[in-house]
Amino acid sequence: MTEIRPRRSVLSLPGSNARALEKARTLPADVVMIDLEDAVAPERKAEARGAVADAVRAQSFGPREVVVRINPLDGPHGDEDLVALAAAGPDAILVPKVTGPDGLVTVGSRLRRLGAPERTRLWAMIESPMAILQVGDIASAARDVDSRLGCLVLGPNDLIKATRVRPGGPGRAALMPWLMATIVAARAYEIDVIDGIYNAFRDAEGFAAECAHGRECGFDGKMLIHPDQIATANAVFGPSEAEVAEARAIQAAYAAPENAGRGAIAFEGRMIEQLHVEAAARTLAMAEAIAARAA
């Protein structure tokens, strides 16, 4: 089993907001995503870059995974972001405007030349029609050691703008082909995938419903834009007590002496097999990782 890292809640914070960064050190988000791109005005890019590099280097975010979204590499700020962060060593760098795998391999190779720690991974934003068309190839970059790719992040706002779809209606019907294509691509190459933001951050009921929909689709967590969203995301995307109890029961039933050597067994009125045992093991590993993070 690959390493289990809880990524239920990915809280986006502007890199130019020192107070927000300070507060993030006390919040129960699994991931702190510090934004140097859209959330920072052009005239404050250099200032924010230095402040974020210092904050990352201080390693003061406790058990929270620290991810920094850089500016596009074909613009005036992206490479400077990369140089500063390679030295600071965040858990991951989120690359925006990804349209194919080659750019990720290039970024990964650049990080290696800059001496970035091996643990610093790359995350890729899937936020354009071209990214959707190439999402399988983008995810396949995870097989290249230089790409460091560990996670895909969906950017629905940019997709909606580019395609002119109307995303309203139950179940985000207009977006579903793109959501599922991204999820399947991530699973094919054994990397995580994060659902995009819910814009109406004061609509707690709508946010909870979209989290539940994202969990049903198979996302590992959700990008957040307000601390009030953390508790809901953590609850929805983490295994419930009932799921943990069932996982333990499945393991016990499959390990029972009377079931030794059997490929499929009866369990609470249904048939289960090895794939269910593997899913149960992942559920329990996730529960343990969440508990360890909270300790």
C-alpha positions as CSV (number, residue, x, y, z in Angstrom):
1,M,0.0,0.0,0.0
2,T,1.3,3.5,-0.9
3,E,1.8,6.0,1.9
4,I,-1.5,7.3,3.3
5,R,-1.6,11.0,3.9
6,P,-4.9,12.7,5.0
7,R,-5.8,15.4,2.5
8,R,-9.4,15.9,3.5
9,S,-9.1,19.7,3.8
10,V,-6.8,21.8,1.7
11,L,-7.1,25.4,2.9
12,S,-6.0,28.0,0.4
13,L,-4.4,31.1,1.9
14,P,-2.9,34.2,0.2
15,G,0.8,34.3,0.5
16,S,0.7,38.1,1.1
17,N,-1.5,37.8,4.2
18,A,0.8,37.3,7.2
19,R,-2.1,37.1,9.7
20,A,-3.7,34.3,7.7
21,L,-0.4,32.4,7.6
22,E,0.0,32.8,11.4
23,K,-3.6,31.6,12.0
24,A,-3.1,28.6,9.8
25,R,-0.6,27.2,12.2
26,T,-3.4,26.5,14.7
27,L,-6.2,25.3,12.3
28,P,-7.1,21.6,11.9
29,A,-6.6,21.6,8.1
30,D,-4.7,18.6,6.8
31,V,-3.1,20.8,4.1
32,V,-2.1,24.5,4.1
33,M,-2.0,25.7,0.5
34,I,-0.2,29.0,0.3
35,D,-1.0,30.9,-2.9
36,L,1.5,33.0,-4.7
37,E,-0.6,33.1,-7.9
38,D,-4.1,34.4,-8.1
39,A,-4.3,35.6,-4.5
40,V,-1.3,38.0,-4.7
41,A,-1.3,41.3,-6.5
42,P,1.5,41.7,-9.1
43,E,3.2,44.5,-7.1
44,R,3.4,42.2,-4.0
45,K,4.7,39.1,-5.7
46,A,8.3,39.5,-4.6
47,E,7.4,40.5,-1.1
48,A,5.0,37.5,-0.7
49,R,7.6,35.1,-2.2
50,G,10.2,36.0,0.4
51,A,7.7,35.9,3.3
52,V,6.3,32.5,2.2
53,A,9.8,31.0,1.7
54,D,10.7,32.2,5.3
55,A,7.5,30.7,6.7
56,V,8.1,27.4,5.0
57,R,11.7,27.3,6.0
58,A,10.7,27.8,9.7
59,Q,8.7,24.5,9.6
60,S,6.2,26.0,12.0
61,F,3.0,24.4,10.6
62,G,3.2,21.3,12.8
63,P,1.6,18.2,11.3
64,R,0.0,20.1,8.4
65,E,1.2,19.4,4.9
66,V,2.5,22.6,3.4
67,V,1.9,23.2,-0.3
68,V,2.7,26.4,-2.2
69,R,1.1,27.4,-5.5
70,I,3.6,29.2,-7.7
71,N,2.9,31.5,-10.6
72,P,2.9,30.2,-14.1
73,L,6.3,29.2,-15.3
74,D,5.9,31.0,-18.6
75,G,5.3,34.3,-16.8
76,P,7.6,36.8,-15.1
77,H,7.4,35.3,-11.6
78,G,7.2,31.5,-11.8
79,D,10.9,30.6,-12.0
80,E,11.8,33.0,-9.2
81,D,9.1,31.3,-7.1
82,L,10.6,27.9,-7.9
83,V,14.1,29.0,-6.9
84,A,13.0,30.4,-3.6
85,L,10.9,27.3,-2.8
86,A,13.5,24.8,-3.8
87,A,15.6,26.2,-1.0
88,A,12.8,26.4,1.5
89,G,11.6,22.8,1.0
90,P,7.7,22.7,1.3
91,D,6.0,19.4,1.2
92,A,4.8,20.2,-2.3
93,I,4.7,22.8,-5.0
94,L,1.4,23.3,-6.8
95,V,1.9,24.0,-10.5
96,P,-0.8,26.1,-12.2
97,K,-2.0,26.0,-15.8
98,V,-0.7,22.5,-16.5
99,T,-1.6,21.3,-20.0
100,G,0.6,18.2,-20.4
101,P,3.2,16.0,-18.7
102,D,6.3,17.5,-20.2
103,G,6.1,20.7,-18.1
104,L,5.9,18.7,-14.9
105,V,9.0,16.7,-15.8
106,T,10.8,20.0,-16.6
107,V,9.8,21.5,-13.3
108,G,10.8,18.3,-11.4
109,S,14.2,18.3,-13.1
110,R,14.7,22.0,-12.3
111,L,14.0,21.3,-8.7
112,R,16.5,18.5,-8.7
113,R,19.2,20.9,-10.1
114,L,18.3,23.5,-7.5
115,G,18.8,21.0,-4.8
116,A,15.2,20.8,-3.5
117,P,14.6,18.1,-0.9
118,E,13.5,14.7,-2.3
119,R,10.4,14.9,-0.2
120,T,9.2,18.0,-2.0
121,R,6.5,16.8,-4.4
122,L,4.6,18.4,-7.3
123,W,0.9,18.9,-7.5
124,A,-0.8,19.8,-10.7
125,M,-3.8,22.1,-11.3
126,I,-6.3,20.7,-13.8
127,E,-8.1,23.9,-14.8
128,S,-8.3,24.2,-18.6
129,P,-10.0,22.3,-21.5
130,M,-6.5,21.3,-22.7
131,A,-5.7,19.9,-19.2
132,I,-8.9,17.8,-19.3
133,L,-8.1,16.5,-22.8
134,Q,-4.6,15.5,-21.6
135,V,-5.4,14.5,-18.0
136,G,-4.4,10.9,-18.5
137,D,-1.0,11.9,-19.9
138,I,-0.6,14.5,-17.1
139,A,-1.2,11.9,-14.4
140,S,1.1,9.4,-16.2
141,A,4.0,11.8,-15.3
142,A,3.8,10.3,-11.8
143,R,5.7,7.3,-13.3
144,D,8.7,9.6,-14.1
145,V,10.8,10.0,-11.0
146,D,11.8,13.5,-12.1
147,S,8.2,14.7,-12.2
148,R,7.7,14.2,-8.5
149,L,4.0,14.2,-9.2
150,G,1.8,13.3,-6.2
151,C,-1.6,14.9,-6.6
152,L,-4.0,16.5,-9.1
153,V,-6.2,19.5,-8.0
154,L,-9.3,20.3,-10.0
155,G,-9.9,24.0,-10.8
156,P,-13.6,24.2,-11.6
157,N,-13.9,28.0,-11.8
158,D,-11.4,28.2,-14.7
159,L,-13.0,25.3,-16.4
160,I,-16.4,26.9,-16.2
161,K,-15.1,30.2,-17.5
162,A,-13.2,28.6,-20.4
163,T,-16.1,26.3,-21.5
164,R,-19.0,28.6,-20.7
165,V,-21.0,25.7,-19.1
166,R,-23.7,26.4,-16.5
167,P,-22.7,24.3,-13.5
168,G,-25.9,24.8,-11.5
169,G,-28.3,21.9,-10.9
170,P,-28.0,18.8,-8.8
171,G,-24.8,16.8,-8.8
172,R,-22.8,19.3,-10.9
173,A,-24.1,17.5,-13.9
174,A,-22.3,19.7,-16.5
175,L,-19.0,19.1,-14.8
176,M,-19.3,15.4,-14.2
177,P,-17.4,14.1,-17.2
178,W,-14.4,16.3,-16.3
179,L,-14.6,15.4,-12.6
180,M,-14.6,11.7,-13.3
181,A,-11.9,11.8,-16.0
182,T,-9.6,13.5,-13.5
183,I,-10.4,11.0,-10.8
184,V,-9.9,8.0,-13.0
185,A,-6.6,9.4,-14.3
186,A,-5.4,9.9,-10.7
187,R,-6.4,6.4,-9.7
188,A,-4.8,4.9,-12.8
189,Y,-1.4,6.2,-11.6
190,E,-2.0,5.9,-7.9
191,I,-1.9,9.6,-6.9
192,D,-4.4,11.6,-4.9
193,V,-7.0,14.0,-6.4
194,I,-8.5,17.1,-4.7
195,D,-11.9,18.6,-5.5
196,G,-12.1,22.3,-6.3
197,I,-13.4,25.2,-4.2
198,Y,-17.0,25.9,-3.3
199,N,-17.4,29.6,-3.9
200,A,-20.3,30.4,-1.6
201,F,-18.3,29.9,1.6
202,R,-21.2,31.1,3.8
203,D,-23.5,28.5,2.4
204,A,-22.8,25.7,4.9
205,E,-25.5,23.4,3.7
206,G,-24.5,23.8,0.0
207,F,-20.9,23.2,0.9
208,A,-21.6,20.1,2.9
209,A,-23.7,18.7,0.0
210,E,-20.9,19.3,-2.5
211,C,-18.4,17.7,-0.1
212,A,-20.7,14.6,0.1
213,H,-20.9,14.6,-3.7
214,G,-17.1,14.8,-4.0
215,R,-16.6,11.9,-1.6
216,E,-19.1,9.8,-3.6
217,C,-17.2,10.6,-6.8
218,G,-14.0,9.5,-5.2
219,F,-12.1,12.7,-4.4
220,D,-9.6,12.5,-1.5
221,G,-10.4,16.0,-0.2
222,K,-11.5,19.5,-1.1
223,M,-9.9,22.8,-1.7
224,L,-11.2,25.3,0.9
225,I,-11.3,29.1,1.0
226,H,-12.4,29.7,4.6
227,P,-11.5,28.1,7.9
228,D,-15.2,27.5,8.7
229,Q,-15.2,24.9,6.0
230,I,-12.5,22.7,7.6
231,A,-14.6,20.7,10.0
232,T,-17.1,19.7,7.4
233,A,-14.5,18.6,4.9
234,N,-12.6,16.7,7.5
235,A,-15.8,14.9,8.6
236,V,-17.1,14.1,5.1
237,F,-13.8,13.0,3.5
238,G,-12.5,11.0,6.5
239,P,-13.8,7.5,7.4
240,S,-16.8,7.6,9.7
241,E,-17.0,5.5,12.9
242,A,-19.3,3.1,11.1
243,E,-16.9,2.7,8.2
244,V,-14.0,2.0,10.6
245,A,-16.1,-0.5,12.5
246,E,-17.1,-2.3,9.3
247,A,-13.5,-2.3,8.1
248,R,-12.4,-4.0,11.3
249,A,-15.2,-6.5,11.0
250,I,-14.3,-7.4,7.4
251,Q,-10.7,-8.0,8.3
252,A,-11.7,-10.2,11.3
253,A,-14.2,-12.2,9.2
254,Y,-11.7,-12.8,6.4
255,A,-9.0,-13.8,8.9
256,A,-11.3,-16.3,10.8
257,P,-10.0,-19.9,10.8
258,E,-13.1,-21.2,9.1
259,N,-12.5,-18.9,6.1
260,A,-8.9,-19.8,5.6
261,G,-8.1,-20.3,2.0
262,R,-11.4,-19.1,0.7
263,G,-11.5,-16.5,-2.0
264,A,-14.9,-15.1,-1.2
265,I,-16.9,-15.3,2.0
266,A,-20.4,-14.3,3.2
267,F,-20.4,-11.2,5.3
268,E,-23.5,-9.6,6.7
269,G,-25.7,-10.8,3.9
270,R,-23.3,-10.1,1.0
271,M,-20.2,-11.7,-0.5
272,I,-16.8,-10.1,0.1
273,E,-13.4,-11.0,-1.4
274,Q,-9.8,-9.9,-1.3
275,L,-10.5,-6.5,-2.9
276,H,-12.9,-5.7,0.0
277,V,-10.2,-6.6,2.5
278,E,-7.7,-4.3,0.8
279,A,-10.3,-1.5,0.9
280,A,-10.8,-2.1,4.6
281,A,-7.1,-2.0,5.2
282,R,-6.9,1.4,3.5
283,T,-9.8,2.7,5.6
284,L,-8.1,1.7,8.8
285,A,-4.7,3.1,7.7
286,M,-6.4,6.4,6.9
287,A,-8.2,6.4,10.3
288,E,-4.8,5.7,12.0
289,A,-3.1,8.5,10.0
290,I,-5.8,11.0,11.0
291,A,-5.6,9.9,14.6
292,A,-1.8,10.3,14.6
293,R,-2.0,13.8,13.1
294,A,-4.5,14.9,15.8
295,A,-2.4,13.5,18.7
